[in-house]
Amino acid sequence: MKSKIILLESNPVMIYQLKTGLEREGFDIISLSTEQIQSPHSFRDILLSINYLNDRLESAGLLLGEFMFLPNEHLLQHNKQKIHLRNYECSALKILYRHHNCVVSKEKLVSEIWNENDPKQKEHSLNNLICSIREKLALSPAIRITTIHKEGYKLSF
């Protein structure tokens, strides 16, 4: 993992890059307190901080185009309309959101959603699941889940 600390509007932030296995490179940004910059921390402590901040963001809601995605409540909100998500829909959308603009392999989705190692066993279920999520996101044409043939899916917004 590579990271770089920069100032953004006078606030220190850390940009970190992940590159593992079949996934493409992804970037994310977290805010850092002055204390975090001044005192050295172990790699494990930094990862715990990143996970804590990600959990806080998810509980507050994630902006997904014109939607507010509330994974902890299994809910999408579009203006005043509430769209409920089933457990698997929520899990899949959360994974795609975390890796938006990158291809997420079918293997990764099947492994994380159903805890299965063989994506062939759940391929039909995964296709139906993605179709169901697409229908729920149809209120916002700017949000797309693209099928990448023989690879996986990519969420863009």
Beta strands, then each sheet from edge to edge (+ up, - down):
strand 1: 2-8
strand 2: 11-18
strand 3: 26-31
strand 4: 62-64
strand 5: 67-70
strand 6: 75-78
strand 7: 81-84
strand 8: 103-105
strand 9: 144-148
strand 10: 152-156
sheet 1: 1+ 2- 3+
sheet 2: 4+ 5- 6+ 7-
sheet 3: 8+ 10- 9+
end
